């Protein structure tokens, strides 16, 4: 995926978020959480498109899944529409860790999962509610979304030799 296709895909995903919110359309009901650096960058772009498309002001939060500070940077998710965002979902381990942390502290009204790229091959019982593109990879293949000065620049498929 090149930058143009990534942006087009994220715009479509933002429209889908707005549609899924339905009558919960008030911005204070949506909590947008990006996982780690690239998930956060993805969430920022979705938030930007939500502002452009629907006039919805949402400040995305960055959640670092690993480390001792993991639970300290979660926003209030009680009775909210929570959208967990990552750039690529593969085994589901990162997403499962974030879901577990949120649910151990808060009681959201709804939690949905969004990923720019879904590689398949889940080890954890998770699916994505919003997916930019599905790319079933083989063993030994890896997809990485590249950042260029804080912008999602391209997604590349690597094959291990």
C-alpha positions in Angstrom: 0.0 0.0 0.0 1.3 3.4 -0.8 0.5 6.6 1.2 -2.4 7.5 -1.1 -4.1 4.2 -0.7 -3.5 4.2 3.0 -5.1 7.6 3.3 -8.1 6.6 1.1 -8.6 3.4 3.2 -8.4 5.3 6.5 -11.0 7.9 5.2 -13.3 5.0 4.4 -12.8 3.5 7.9 -13.6 6.9 9.5 -16.9 7.0 7.6 -17.6 3.5 8.9 -16.8 4.6 12.5 -19.2 7.5 12.2 -21.9 5.2 10.8 -21.4 2.6 13.5 -21.7 5.2 16.2 -25.3 5.9 15.0 -27.2 7.9 17.6 -24.1 7.8 19.9 -22.7 10.5 17.6 -21.6 12.9 20.3 -17.8 13.1 20.4 -17.7 12.6 24.1 -19.0 9.1 23.7 -16.1 7.9 21.5 -12.8 6.9 22.9 -10.2 6.3 20.2 -7.2 4.4 21.4 -4.2 3.7 19.2 -1.9 0.9 20.2 1.8 1.7 20.4 3.4 4.1 17.9 1.9 3.0 14.5 -1.5 2.2 15.9 -1.6 5.7 17.5 -0.6 7.3 14.2 -3.4 5.3 12.5 -5.9 6.5 15.2 -4.8 10.1 14.7 -5.5 9.9 11.0 -9.0 8.4 11.7 -9.7 11.2 14.1 -8.6 13.8 11.5 -11.0 12.3 9.0 -13.8 12.1 11.6 -13.3 15.9 12.1 -13.3 16.5 8.3 -16.3 14.3 7.5 -18.6 14.7 10.5 -17.2 17.6 12.5 -16.5 15.2 15.3 -13.6 16.3 17.5 -12.0 13.2 19.1 -8.6 13.3 20.7 -7.0 9.9 20.2 -5.0 8.3 23.1 -1.8 6.4 22.7 -1.6 3.1 24.7 1.7 1.5 25.0 0.8 -2.2 25.5 4.2 -3.3 27.0 5.8 -1.9 30.1 5.0 -0.9 33.6 3.2 2.3 32.6 0.7 0.4 30.4 -2.4 0.8 32.7 -1.6 4.4 33.6 -2.3 6.0 30.3 -5.8 4.6 29.7 -8.5 7.2 29.4 -11.9 6.9 31.1 -13.8 4.2 29.1 -16.8 3.8 31.3 -20.1 3.7 29.3 -18.2 4.8 26.1 -17.9 3.6 22.5 -14.2 2.4 22.6 -12.4 1.9 19.3 -9.0 0.1 19.6 -6.9 0.9 16.6 -3.7 -0.8 15.3 -1.9 -0.6 12.1 -1.5 -4.4 11.6 -3.3 -7.2 13.4 -1.7 -10.7 13.3 -1.9 -13.1 16.3 -4.1 -10.8 18.3 -1.7 -10.7 21.3 -1.2 -7.0 21.4 -5.0 -6.3 20.9 -5.8 -8.9 23.6 -3.5 -7.3 26.1 -5.1 -3.9 25.5 -8.6 -5.3 25.8 -7.7 -7.1 29.0 -6.3 -3.9 30.5 -9.3 -1.8 29.6 -11.9 -4.4 30.8 -10.0 -4.9 34.1 -10.5 -1.2 34.9 -13.5 0.0 33.0 -16.9 -1.0 31.7 -17.3 0.4 28.2 -20.6 0.3 26.5 -19.1 -1.1 23.3 -15.5 -2.0 22.3 -14.7 -2.4 18.6 -11.4 -3.3 17.0 -10.0 -1.5 13.9 -6.9 -2.4 11.9 -5.5 -1.0 8.7 -4.2 -4.4 7.7 -5.4 -7.8 8.9 -2.9 -10.6 8.3 -5.1 -13.4 9.7 -3.4 -16.2 11.6 -5.0 -15.4 15.0 -3.8 -17.2 18.1 -6.3 -15.2 20.3 -10.1 -15.3 19.7 -10.4 -11.8 18.2 -11.8 -10.4 15.0 -11.7 -7.0 13.6 -14.9 -4.9 13.4 -13.3 -2.5 10.9 -10.6 -3.6 8.5 -8.8 -1.6 5.9 -7.5 -4.5 3.9 -7.1 -8.2 4.5 -3.7 -9.7 3.4 -3.5 -13.4 4.3 0.2 -13.9 4.7 2.2 -17.1 4.7 4.6 -18.3 7.4 7.8 -16.4 7.1 6.1 -13.3 5.7 5.8 -10.0 7.7 3.9 -6.8 6.9 5.2 -3.5 8.3 3.6 -0.1 8.0 6.4 2.5 7.6 6.2 5.9 9.1 7.9 8.9 7.5 8.1 11.9 9.8 5.0 10.8 11.7 2.9 10.0 8.6 1.8 6.5 7.5 3.9 6.3 4.4 3.6 2.7 3.0 2.9 -0.9 4.0 5.5 -3.4 2.9 5.4 -7.2 2.8 8.7 -8.8 3.8 9.6 -12.4 3.2 12.1 -14.0 5.5 14.9 -15.8 3.7 
